[in-house]
Amino acid sequence: MRKMTFPALAAALFIAPALAGAQSPSPSPAPAPTQAPAPSAAEPKADKADKLTAKGELVKVDADAKTITIKGADGVETEFAYTATTDVKGGADGVAGLATKSGSKVTVHFTSDMGKKTATKIEVSGDKKTS
């Protein structure tokens, strides 16, 4: 049996664990937990978890695109899609009748799915703005 010298023994003690560690894959770091974005101040608040409401002035109705646009008190314009089942209160002829109500105060009840806001109910609550 051969005797190991101190430098050879020290090298074996330091190199062997390093080589063993190099052979096993290092665990990948866990992804950082994602945090839901904070609600924006411009987003309307929810009356209930699934029912959202926005109030403002009716700016335009686009019958071809089936959208309406309202301007909130903060001056931000928001577009809402509508469907044949959208309930309209205070306007004649359903959504088509809203085209004559531009400038009126409205409340839009809507759902939001993947960023698309769809009106479920539109309430015309005031006359056209006079200025």
C-alpha positions as CSV (number, residue, x, y, z in Angstrom):
1,M,0.0,0.0,0.0
2,R,1.2,3.4,-0.9
3,K,1.1,6.3,1.4
4,M,-0.6,9.5,0.2
5,T,1.1,12.8,0.8
6,F,-0.7,15.6,2.5
7,P,-1.1,17.7,-0.7
8,A,-2.5,14.7,-2.6
9,L,-4.9,13.9,0.2
10,A,-6.0,17.5,0.5
11,A,-6.6,17.7,-3.3
12,A,-8.6,14.5,-3.2
13,L,-10.8,15.8,-0.4
14,F,-11.6,19.1,-2.3
15,I,-11.8,17.8,-5.8
16,A,-13.9,14.7,-5.3
17,P,-17.0,16.5,-3.9
18,A,-16.7,19.1,-6.7
19,L,-16.7,16.5,-9.4
20,A,-19.6,14.6,-7.8
21,G,-21.6,17.8,-7.7
22,A,-20.8,18.6,-11.3
23,Q,-22.4,15.3,-12.4
24,S,-25.8,15.9,-10.9
25,P,-28.0,18.5,-12.5
26,S,-28.6,21.6,-10.5
27,P,-32.2,22.3,-9.6
28,S,-33.6,25.2,-11.6
29,P,-34.9,28.0,-9.5
30,A,-38.6,28.1,-8.9
31,P,-40.4,30.8,-10.9
32,A,-41.2,33.9,-8.9
33,P,-44.9,34.0,-7.9
34,T,-46.8,36.3,-10.1
35,Q,-49.0,38.9,-8.6
36,A,-52.3,40.0,-10.1
37,P,-52.1,43.6,-11.5
38,A,-53.5,46.2,-9.2
39,P,-56.9,47.4,-10.3
40,S,-56.5,50.7,-12.3
41,A,-58.3,53.7,-11.1
42,A,-59.9,54.1,-14.5
43,E,-61.6,50.7,-14.3
44,P,-65.2,50.8,-13.1
45,K,-65.8,49.2,-9.7
46,A,-67.8,46.0,-9.5
47,D,-71.2,46.1,-7.8
48,K,-70.9,42.3,-7.4
49,A,-68.1,40.0,-8.4
50,D,-69.4,39.4,-11.9
51,K,-71.5,42.6,-12.5
52,L,-69.6,45.7,-13.5
53,T,-71.1,49.2,-14.0
54,A,-69.8,52.3,-15.8
55,K,-71.4,55.7,-15.9
56,G,-70.8,58.5,-18.3
57,E,-71.8,60.5,-21.4
58,L,-72.8,58.6,-24.6
59,V,-70.2,59.6,-27.2
60,K,-71.0,57.5,-30.1
61,V,-72.8,54.4,-31.4
62,D,-71.2,52.3,-34.1
63,A,-73.9,50.0,-35.5
64,D,-71.6,48.3,-38.0
65,A,-69.1,47.3,-35.2
66,K,-71.9,46.9,-32.7
67,T,-70.1,49.1,-30.1
68,I,-71.0,52.1,-28.0
69,T,-68.5,54.6,-26.5
70,I,-69.0,56.5,-23.3
71,K,-66.9,59.2,-21.7
72,G,-66.5,58.9,-17.9
73,A,-66.3,61.8,-15.5
74,D,-62.5,61.5,-15.6
75,G,-62.6,62.2,-19.4
76,V,-61.6,58.6,-20.3
77,E,-63.5,57.1,-23.2
78,T,-64.5,53.4,-22.9
79,E,-65.9,51.2,-25.7
80,F,-68.4,48.5,-25.0
81,A,-69.6,45.8,-27.4
82,Y,-73.4,45.1,-27.5
83,T,-75.5,42.2,-28.7
84,A,-79.1,41.6,-29.8
85,T,-79.8,40.6,-26.2
86,T,-78.5,43.8,-24.6
87,D,-81.3,45.4,-22.6
88,V,-81.8,49.1,-23.3
89,K,-83.9,51.3,-20.8
90,G,-84.8,54.8,-21.7
91,G,-84.1,54.6,-25.4
92,A,-86.5,53.9,-28.2
93,D,-85.8,51.0,-30.6
94,G,-83.2,49.3,-28.4
95,V,-79.5,50.0,-29.1
96,A,-80.3,51.5,-32.6
97,G,-82.3,54.2,-30.8
98,L,-79.2,55.2,-28.8
99,A,-77.7,56.8,-31.9
100,T,-80.1,59.8,-31.4
101,K,-79.1,60.0,-27.7
102,S,-75.5,61.0,-28.2
103,G,-74.5,63.3,-25.3
104,S,-77.0,61.7,-22.9
105,K,-75.9,60.4,-19.5
106,V,-75.9,56.6,-19.5
107,T,-75.2,53.7,-17.1
108,V,-73.7,50.6,-18.7
109,H,-73.9,47.2,-16.9
110,F,-71.4,44.9,-18.5
111,T,-69.2,41.8,-18.3
112,S,-65.5,41.8,-19.0
113,D,-63.9,38.8,-20.6
114,M,-60.2,38.9,-21.7
115,G,-60.4,42.7,-21.8
116,K,-63.5,42.8,-24.0
117,K,-66.3,44.7,-22.3
118,T,-69.8,43.6,-23.4
119,A,-72.9,45.6,-22.3
120,T,-75.7,43.5,-20.8
121,K,-77.9,46.5,-20.0
122,I,-77.7,50.2,-21.0
123,E,-79.8,52.8,-19.0
124,V,-80.3,56.2,-20.5
125,S,-80.7,58.4,-17.4
126,G,-80.6,61.9,-18.6
127,D,-81.1,64.3,-21.4
128,K,-78.3,65.4,-23.8
129,K,-75.6,67.5,-22.3
130,T,-76.1,71.2,-23.1
131,S,-73.0,73.3,-23.6
